[in-house]
């Protein structure tokens, strides 16, 4: 009989009840050894809960044991002495009470169990159980073999299924590739179909156009026949027109000769106009003097200045003198003066300029022209020469510039081309200053008056600006006004402290007639003469007043020398007379404005200004000549 060892960590199959001493067990142990039952060694089996597990419960390999709570592992095979030790251990734990009892004991539940001392019965029971277990193990092994065969067959089928699956996947990939290629073909087919529809539409349109073109061709053929008929008519007309053209060309040639003759006559007329214009100016005098009375501040009339209503060349200063003895009444003394023209307080800027416009025209004819304003400070000299920004109040300088450019543009139709160069200089404290200088004051150059071999007066280091229109000149005048020296005095809030000289050099050429002319338009705004008592000048203002009065005195000396026809004319006594030498020396047409103030307290200054202007008006200088080549 095989021994069955019980594992220490599992539940013990034998009951450890009270047994007899070792002598009582001896016969039973011997009997068991005498009746061995050969048992083939079997593989261990795992019994869960005393029942065989279902075969189809899982797909796991049957060779692996499955354990669960309450299961015992029974090993079948020979064992030596294990059973004796178990029985001895059970006997040692038993009770020494040897009272005779029955072999079995009825359980409370109705079953039977053996007494602790009935080891043989227990062994018998164990052997029965072992045989039952062995039977079960055999059946389980058979089932395991059957399951192994089934698993092998399933694995074979799974391999076949995998092969079929791989084959089908390959087919699917082929189908997908073919589907993609078919999709591109379908898109291309749709594109071709769309193009076909477009071509069909174009074809239908072209067919319609072709029909229209056929109709148009027929109409054009008809029109062509008509045009051929007209062409024959036109050819005959052309022959007549050509004959007429020859006659017209001969007429045009004659007209061109007439135009050339008229241009010659026009040029001769222009030259004659210039000669007569110059003759008229000479008859009026090379030095002409205009007098202008400034209006009063309140707009009233001055009592001591009288202007005859019927004579615009006369002016009278009336002064009431008291009797020294007191026995006679006061007497009135009159000072009568006669000039080329006298303008009252109500005369406009336009009215003043109309009188000198012909003189300005002489500048384009090649004559040097000079216009300057003289008078005491605050008498309106700057207003007469420059005026204001508004058109109706503009002065002589902007109006003269406007006339020069307009007249030059008109002469352009007769073949004349003019170039203009402008400069602006002031004489301040007997020194020259460039009013168009835009550099740093510390680097301002020095200027000197030079006289060339052909008696032309020039200034060194002076700014000369080429100008081509009126706006450019007005911009230069505005710049010069900003740079000019002015100051406040007792007689004038903005008194000019220097003499300003604007000079416009004019060069004209008529290429068709091979004629050139060159002239200078000089417009001068003199500083006002002052009396120390009235101006109350001090310091720098006193120095400026001394320089202004000195230069004006030298101007009077030069005018007196010219009037007396002296051999030596002291032009070099001052920068002003030296600069105006060309205007005063005879080769220029000169106009002087004498401006007078209407106030009674300015009577003395007004009388001196009129006396000086009368002396200038009496001067007879040489005849001006045109600078023409």
C-alpha positions in Angstrom: 0.0 0.0 0.0 1.3 3.5 -0.9 1.8 6.1 1.8 0.1 9.4 1.5 2.0 12.3 3.0 0.0 15.3 4.1 1.5 18.7 3.3 2.1 20.9 6.3 0.4 24.0 4.9 -2.8 22.2 3.8 -5.7 20.8 5.8 -5.0 17.4 7.5 -7.3 14.6 6.2 -7.1 12.5 9.3 -8.7 13.4 12.5 -6.4 13.9 15.5 -8.7 12.5 18.2 -7.8 10.6 21.3 -6.3 7.1 20.7 -4.9 4.3 22.7 -1.3 3.8 23.5 1.2 2.5 21.1 0.5 -1.2 21.8 -3.1 -1.0 20.8 -2.0 0.4 17.4 0.6 -2.1 16.5 -1.6 -4.9 15.1 -3.4 -2.4 12.9 -0.2 -1.1 11.4 1.1 -4.6 10.6 -2.1 -5.5 8.9 -1.9 -2.5 6.7 1.6 -3.5 5.6 0.6 -7.0 4.9 -2.0 -6.0 2.4 -0.4 -3.5 0.1 -2.3 -2.4 -2.9 -0.1 -1.6 -5.8 -0.9 1.8 -7.1 0.8 3.3 -10.1 2.3 6.7 -9.6 0.0 9.3 -11.0 0.3 12.9 -11.5 -0.8 15.3 -8.8 -4.3 16.7 -9.2 -5.8 19.7 -7.7 -9.3 19.2 -6.3 -11.3 22.4 -5.7 -13.9 22.0 -3.0 -13.9 18.2 -3.4 -15.3 18.4 -6.9 -13.7 18.1 -10.3 -13.7 21.5 -12.2 -15.6 21.7 -15.4 -13.5 21.0 -18.5 -14.8 23.8 -20.7 -14.5 26.5 -18.0 -11.3 27.9 -19.4 -9.0 27.6 -22.4 -5.8 27.5 -20.3 -3.6 24.4 -20.6 -4.7 21.5 -18.4 -1.2 20.6 -17.4 -1.0 23.7 -15.1 -2.6 23.0 -11.6 -5.3 25.3 -10.5 -5.5 26.0 -6.7 -8.3 27.5 -4.7 -9.2 28.1 -1.1 -10.0 24.9 0.8 -8.3 22.5 -1.7 -5.8 19.7 -0.7 -3.1 18.2 -2.8 -2.9 14.4 -2.5 0.2 12.8 -3.8 0.0 9.1 -4.8 3.1 7.1 -4.4 5.2 5.1 -2.0 6.2 6.6 1.3 8.1 5.2 4.2 7.0 5.6 7.7 4.9 8.7 7.2 1.7 7.0 8.2 3.2 5.6 11.4 4.3 9.0 12.4 0.9 10.4 11.8 -0.7 7.6 13.8 1.8 7.9 16.6 1.2 11.6 16.7 -2.5 11.0 16.9 -2.0 8.5 19.7 0.1 10.8 21.7 -2.6 13.5 21.6 -5.3 11.0 22.6 -6.9 10.4 26.0 -5.8 7.5 28.2 -9.4 6.5 28.9 -9.8 2.9 27.6 -13.4 2.3 28.2 -15.0 0.2 25.5 -17.1 2.2 23.0 -18.8 1.5 19.7 -16.8 1.6 16.4 -18.9 4.4 15.1 -20.5 7.4 16.6 -23.7 8.9 15.3 -23.3 12.6 14.4 -25.9 15.1 15.2 -26.6 15.6 11.5 -27.5 12.0 11.0 -24.1 10.8 9.6 -21.6 8.5 11.3 -18.0 9.0 12.2 -15.4 6.7 13.7 -13.9 6.9 17.1 -10.5 8.2 17.6 -9.1 4.8 18.4 -10.5 3.1 15.2 -7.4 3.7 13.1 -8.0 0.7 10.9 -11.4 2.0 10.0 -10.0 5.4 9.3 -7.3 3.9 7.1 -9.9 1.9 5.3 -11.8 5.0 4.8 -8.7 6.8 3.5 -8.0 4.0 1.1 -11.5 4.3 -0.3 -11.1 7.9 -0.7 -7.7 7.4 -2.4 -9.2 5.0 -4.9 -12.0 7.4 -5.5 -9.5 10.2 -6.1 -7.4 8.0 -8.4 -10.5 7.2 -10.4 -11.1 10.9 -10.7 -7.5 11.6 -11.7 -7.7 9.1 -14.4 -10.9 10.7 -15.8 -9.3 14.1 -15.5 -6.2 12.9 -17.4 -8.3 11.5 -20.1 -10.1 14.8 -20.3 -6.7 16.6 -20.4 -5.6 14.5 -23.3 -8.8 15.1 -25.1 -8.4 18.9 -24.5 -4.8 18.8 -25.7 -5.9 17.3 -28.9 -8.7 19.8 -29.2 -6.2 22.6 -28.5 -3.8 21.3 -31.1 -6.7 21.2 -33.6 -7.8 24.7 -32.6 -4.2 26.0 -33.0 -4.1 24.4 -36.5 -7.4 26.0 -37.3 -6.2 29.3 -35.8 -3.1 29.2 -38.0 -5.3 28.5 -41.1 -7.6 31.4 -40.1 -4.6 33.7 -39.7 -3.3 32.7 -43.1 -6.8 33.3 -44.6 -6.9 36.6 -42.6 -3.5 37.7 -43.9 -4.6 36.7 -47.5 -7.8 38.7 -47.1 -5.8 41.7 -45.7 -3.5 41.6 -48.7 -6.6 41.5 -51.0 -8.0 44.4 -49.0 -4.8 46.4 -49.6 -4.9 45.5 -53.3 -8.6 46.6 -53.4 -7.8 49.8 -51.6 -4.9 50.6 -54.1 -7.2 49.8 -56.9 -9.9 52.0 -55.3 -7.5 54.9 -55.1 -6.5 54.5 -58.7 -10.1 54.2 -59.6 -10.8 57.4 -57.6 -8.2 59.3 -59.6 -9.7 58.0 -62.8 -13.1 59.1 -61.6 -11.8 62.6 -60.9 -10.1 62.7 -64.3 -13.3 61.4 -65.8 -15.3 64.2 -64.1 -12.7 66.8 -65.3 -12.9 65.4 -68.8 -16.6 65.5 -68.7 -16.6 69.1 -67.5 -14.1 70.1 -70.2 -16.3 68.3 -72.7 -19.3 70.3 -71.6 -17.3 73.6 -71.7 -16.1 72.7 -75.2 -19.6 72.0 -76.3 -20.7 75.4 -75.0 -17.8 77.1 -76.8 -18.6 75.2 -79.9 -22.2 76.3 -79.8 -21.1 79.9 -79.2 -18.6 79.7 -82.1 -21.3 78.3 -84.3 -23.5 81.3 -83.3 -20.6 83.7 -84.0 -19.9 82.0 -87.3 -23.4 82.6 -88.4 -23.2 86.2 -87.3 -19.8 86.6 -89.1 -21.4 85.1 -92.2 -24.2 87.7 -92.0 -21.6 90.4 -91.4 -19.5 89.3 -94.3 -22.4 89.5 -96.6 -23.2 93.0 -95.4 -19.5 94.0 -95.7 -19.4 92.7 -99.2 -22.4 94.9 -100.0 -20.7 97.8 -98.3 -17.5 97.1 -100.2 -19.2 97.4 -103.5 -20.7 100.7 -102.3 -17.3 102.0 -101.2 -15.8 101.1 -104.5 -18.3 103.2 -106.2 -17.6 106.0 -103.7 -13.9 105.6 -104.2 -14.2 106.2 -107.9 -16.1 109.4 -107.1 -13.5 110.4 -104.5 -10.7 109.9 -106.9 -12.2 112.3 -109.3 -12.8 114.7 -106.3 -9.2 114.3 -105.2 -7.9 115.3 -108.6 -9.9 118.5 -108.2 -8.7 119.0 -104.6 -5.1 118.5 -105.6 -5.4 121.2 -108.2 -7.0 123.4 -105.5 -4.2 122.5 -103.1 -1.6 123.7 -105.4 -3.4 127.0 -105.7 -3.7 127.2 -101.9 0.0 126.4 -101.3 0.9 129.3 -103.6 -1.5 131.5 -101.6 0.1 130.3 -98.3 3.5 131.1 -99.6 2.3 134.6 -100.4 0.8 134.8 -96.9 4.0 133.7 -95.3 5.8 136.4 -97.1 3.2 138.8 -95.9 3.5 137.6 -92.3 7.3 138.0 -92.5 6.9 141.5 -93.8 4.3 142.2 -91.0 6.8 140.8 -88.4 9.4 143.1 -89.7 6.9 145.9 -89.6 5.9 144.9 -86.0 9.5 144.8 -84.9 10.1 148.2 -86.5 7.0 149.4 -84.8 8.2 148.0 -81.5 11.5 149.8 -81.9 9.7 153.0 -82.9 7.4 152.6 -79.8 10.5 152.3 -77.6 12.0 155.3 -79.3 8.9 157.4 -78.9 8.4 156.1 -75.4 11.9 157.1 -74.5 11.4 160.5 -76.1 8.2 161.1 -74.0 10.1 160.1 -70.9 13.0 162.4 -71.8 10.5 165.3 -72.4 9.1 164.6 -68.9 12.6 164.7 -67.6 15.2 162.1 -66.7 14.7 162.9 -63.1 11.0 163.1 -62.3 9.7 164.0 -58.8 6.3 162.9 -57.4 5.0 164.2 -54.1 2.6 162.2 -51.9 0.8 163.3 -48.8 0.2 160.8 -46.1 -3.3 160.8 -44.6 -3.8 161.8 -41.0 -4.3 159.2 -38.3 -7.9 160.3 -37.6 -8.7 160.6 -41.4 -9.2 164.4 -41.3 -7.7 167.1 -43.6 -4.5 169.0 -42.8 -5.0 172.8 -42.6 -1.5 173.8 -43.5 -1.3 171.7 -46.7 -3.3 172.9 -49.7 -3.8 171.0 -52.9 -5.5 172.9 -55.8 -8.5 170.9 -57.2 -7.7 171.9 -60.8 -4.0 171.3 -60.8 -2.5 167.9 -59.7 1.1 169.3 -59.9 0.9 172.0 -57.3 1.2 171.9 -53.5 1.1 174.8 -51.1 2.3 175.0 -47.5 0.5 177.7 -45.5 1.9 179.0 -42.3 0.3 181.6 -40.0 2.9 184.0 -38.5 2.1 186.1 -35.5 2.7 189.9 -35.5 5.9 190.9 -33.6 4.5 194.3 -32.6 1.0 193.1 -31.7 -0.5 196.1 -33.5 -1.2 194.2 -36.7 -3.2 191.0 -37.3 -1.5 187.7 -37.9 -0.2 187.1 -41.4 -0.3 183.9 -43.4 2.8 182.9 -45.5 2.4 180.4 -48.4 5.2 178.2 -49.8 4.3 177.0 -53.4 5.9 174.0 -55.0 5.5 172.4 -58.4 6.3 168.8 -59.2 5.6 166.3 -62.0 2.7 164.9 -60.0 1.2 165.5 -56.6 -0.9 162.8 -54.9 -3.3 163.8 -52.1 -4.1 161.8 -48.9 -6.9 159.9 -50.7 -4.8 158.6 -53.6 -4.7 154.8 -53.9 -1.7 152.6 -54.5 -3.0 151.7 -57.9 -3.4 155.4 -58.9 0.2 156.1 -57.8 1.6 153.1 -59.7 -0.2 154.0 -63.0 1.9 157.1 -63.2 5.2 155.2 -63.1 4.1 152.1 -65.1 5.5 153.5 -68.3 8.8 154.2 -66.5 8.9 150.5 -65.4 8.2 149.5 -69.0 11.5 151.2 -70.0 13.4 148.6 -68.0 12.3 145.9 -70.5 13.3 148.2 -73.4 17.0 148.2 -72.2 17.0 151.4 -70.0 18.2 151.5 -66.4 15.4 152.7 -64.2 15.6 153.9 -60.6 12.8 154.8 -58.2 13.4 155.9 -54.6 11.3 157.4 -51.8 12.5 160.4 -49.7 11.0 162.0 -46.6 11.0 162.3 -42.9 10.5 159.3 -40.7 6.8 158.3 -40.5 5.8 160.0 -43.7 4.8 156.7 -45.5 7.9 155.9 -47.6 7.9 152.2 -46.9 4.1 152.0 -47.4 4.6 153.6 -50.9 7.4 151.4 -51.9 6.3 148.0 -50.4 2.7 148.5 -49.2 0.8 145.6 -47.6 0.1 142.0 -48.5 -3.4 142.7 -50.0 -3.6 143.4 -53.7 -5.2 146.8 -53.4 -2.6 148.0 -50.9 0.5 146.6 -52.5 3.3 149.1 -53.1 5.5 150.1 -56.0 8.0 147.2 -55.7 5.6 144.3 -56.0 3.5 146.0 -58.6 6.6 146.8 -60.7 7.8 143.2 -60.5 4.3 142.0 -61.6 4.3 144.3 -64.6 7.9 143.3 -65.6 7.0 139.6 -65.7 3.6 140.2 -67.5 5.3 142.4 -70.1 8.1 139.9 -70.6 5.6 137.1 -71.2 3.8 139.2 -73.9 7.1 140.0 -75.6 7.9 136.3 -75.7 5.4 136.0 -78.6 7.6 138.3 -80.6 10.7 136.1 -80.1 12.1 137.7 -76.9 13.5 135.6 -74.0 14.3 137.3 -70.7 16.3 136.2 -67.7 16.0 138.0 -64.3 18.4 138.2 -61.3 17.4 139.8 -58.0 19.4 141.2 -55.1 18.6 143.1 -51.9 21.1 145.2 -49.9 20.8 147.7 -47.1 23.1 150.6 -46.0 23.1 150.5 -42.2 25.5 152.9 -40.4 27.5 153.4 -43.6 28.1 149.7 -44.0 26.6 147.3 -46.5 24.5 144.3 -45.5 23.1 141.5 -47.7 19.4 141.2 -46.9 19.2 137.8 -48.7 21.9 136.2 -46.6 20.7 133.1 -44.8 23.9 131.8 -43.2 25.2 132.3 -39.7 25.6 135.9 -38.5 29.1 135.3 -37.3 30.2 134.3 -40.8 28.5 137.2 -42.6 30.9 138.4 -45.3 32.0 142.0 -45.9 30.8 143.9 -48.9 32.4 146.6 -51.0 31.2 148.7 -53.8 33.2 148.3 -57.0 33.0 150.1 -60.3 33.9 148.1 -63.5 35.6 149.3 -66.6 32.2 149.9 -68.3 31.1 152.1 -65.4 28.8 149.4 -63.9 28.5 149.5 -60.1 28.6 146.1 -58.4 28.8 144.8 -54.8 31.2 142.1 -53.8 30.0 138.9 -51.9 26.4 139.8 -52.5 23.7 137.2 -53.0 22.2 137.2 -56.5 19.2 135.0 -57.0 17.9 133.8 -60.4 14.1 134.3 -60.5 11.6 133.2 -63.2 8.2 134.4 -61.8 6.6 137.0 -59.6 6.2 134.7 -56.5 9.9 134.0 -56.3 10.6 137.7 -56.2 7.9 138.3 -53.6 9.5 135.6 -51.4 12.8 137.3 -51.6 11.2 140.6 -50.6 9.6 139.0 -47.6 13.0 137.5 -46.5 14.6 140.9 -46.9 11.9 142.6 -44.8 12.6 140.1 -42.0 16.4 140.9 -42.1 16.1 144.7 -42.4 17.0 146.9 -39.4 14.0 148.6 -37.8 13.5 150.1 -34.4 10.9 152.1 -32.4 11.4 155.9 -32.0 9.4 158.7 -30.6 8.0 159.4 -34.1 7.4 155.9 -35.4 6.7 152.6 -33.8 8.6 150.7 -36.6 11.1 153.1 -38.1 13.4 152.0 -40.8 17.0 152.5 -39.6 18.7 151.9 -43.0 18.4 152.5 -46.7 17.2 149.4 -48.6 18.0 148.9 -52.3 16.2 146.2 -54.4 17.8 145.6 -57.7 16.5 143.4 -60.6 18.9 142.8 -63.4 17.2 142.1 -66.7 18.8 140.4 -69.8 16.7 140.0 -73.0 17.6 138.3 -76.3 15.7 138.0 -79.6 17.5 135.2 -81.4 15.5 135.7 -84.6 16.5 139.4 -84.8 19.9 138.9 -83.2 19.2 141.6 -80.7 20.2 141.7 -77.0 19.4 144.2 -74.3 20.5 144.6 -70.7 19.1 146.8 -68.0 18.6 147.2 -64.2 15.5 148.1 -62.3 16.5 149.7 -59.0 13.9 150.4 -56.3 15.1 152.3 -53.1 13.4 152.9 -49.8 15.4 155.6 -48.0 15.5 155.9 -44.2 13.7 158.9 -42.9 15.4 162.1 -41.9 15.0 162.9 -38.2 15.4 165.8 -35.8 17.1 165.0 -32.5 14.5 167.1 -30.6 11.6 165.2 -32.0 13.0 161.7 -32.3 14.7 161.8 -28.9 17.2 159.2 -30.1 19.8 158.0 -27.6 22.6 155.5 -27.7 22.4 153.2 -30.7 19.4 155.1 -32.1 21.4 158.4 -32.0 24.2 156.7 -33.9 21.8 155.4 -36.5 20.1 158.9 -36.8 23.5 160.5 -37.4 24.4 158.1 -40.1 21.0 158.5 -41.8 21.1 162.3 -41.8 24.7 162.3 -43.0 23.9 160.1 -46.0 20.8 162.1 -46.9 22.9 165.3 -46.6 25.5 163.9 -49.0 22.6 163.0 -51.3 21.5 166.7 -51.2 25.1 167.8 -52.0 25.3 165.4 -55.0 21.9 166.7 -56.3 23.1 170.3 -55.8 26.4 169.6 -57.7 24.4 168.0 -60.5 22.0 171.0 -60.6 24.9 173.4 -60.8 26.6 171.2 -63.4 29.8 171.1 -61.5 32.8 169.3 -62.9 33.3 167.1 -59.7 30.3 165.2 -58.3 31.1 163.9 -54.7 29.5 160.4 -55.2 32.1 158.8 -52.8 31.1 160.9 -49.8 28.6 158.2 -48.7 27.8 154.6 -49.6 24.3 155.7 -50.7 25.4 158.2 -53.3 28.2 155.9 -54.5 25.7 153.0 -55.0 23.1 155.3 -56.7 25.8 156.8 -59.0 24.4 155.0 -62.1 20.9 156.3 -61.3 22.0 159.9 -60.7 24.7 160.2 -63.2 22.7 160.4 -66.4 22.5 156.8 -67.8 19.2 156.1 -66.0 15.6 157.2 -65.8 15.0 158.2 -62.2 11.9 158.9 -60.2 11.9 160.3 -56.7 8.9 160.1 -54.4 8.9 162.8 -51.7 6.6 161.8 -48.9 5.4 164.4 -46.4 3.5 164.0 -43.1 0.3 166.0 -42.6 0.8 166.9 -38.9 1.2 170.6 -38.0 4.3 169.8 -35.8 6.0 168.3 -38.9 5.8 171.6 -40.9 9.5 172.3 -40.7 10.5 168.8 -41.9 7.8 168.9 -44.6 9.2 172.3 -45.9 12.7 171.0 -46.0 11.7 167.8 -47.8 9.7 169.8 -50.4 12.6 172.2 -50.9 15.0 169.3 -51.4 12.6 167.6 -53.9 12.2 170.9 -55.8 16.0 171.1 -56.1 16.0 167.5 -57.5 13.2 168.4 -59.9 15.3 171.3 -61.3 18.3 169.0 -62.1 19.1 168.5 -65.7 21.3 165.4 -66.3 22.4 163.6 -69.5 20.1 161.6 -71.7 19.8 158.0 -70.8 20.8 155.5 -73.4 19.6 152.0 -74.0 22.0 149.1 -73.3 21.2 147.3 -76.6 23.5 145.3 -78.9 
